[in-house]
Amino acid sequence: MEQQHQPKSTTEQALFHYKHGMGVFEKQMPDVAHQFNQFTEACFTEGTLSQKEKQLIALGISVVAQDEYCMIYHTKGCLDQGATQEEMMEACGVAAAFGGGAALSQAVTLVQESIDEMQQYKQ
């Protein structure tokens, strides 16, 4: 009897969990899963940007989106494409600047405008 591979780390467990979930989804929604897989494969194909650059972009986006599965998945993708830890941390730094900038821009505009408007209603 063949033993199944048991994930050794929390990262490996998350990847295993994601792949299992995708397998279930593929059985339930084969056409959607197929189209999604084709689309994402096309997006990550070598082009003007290298596959490594695309994985670094995806890692940064996943950090801003706070998508833990994608952070793990694209960290692996970065490593698979030869990205260094320094490159990945730099991409995460840019993401943090963007995410922080987006939060700040909302605070100084929308939140401030909402405060001003709501205080007018109280008067």
Summary of the structure (lengths in Angstrom):
residues: 123
radius of gyration: 20.0
end to end distance: 75.9
largest distance: 75.9
contacts: 285
relative contact order: 0.08
helix: 80%
strand: 0%
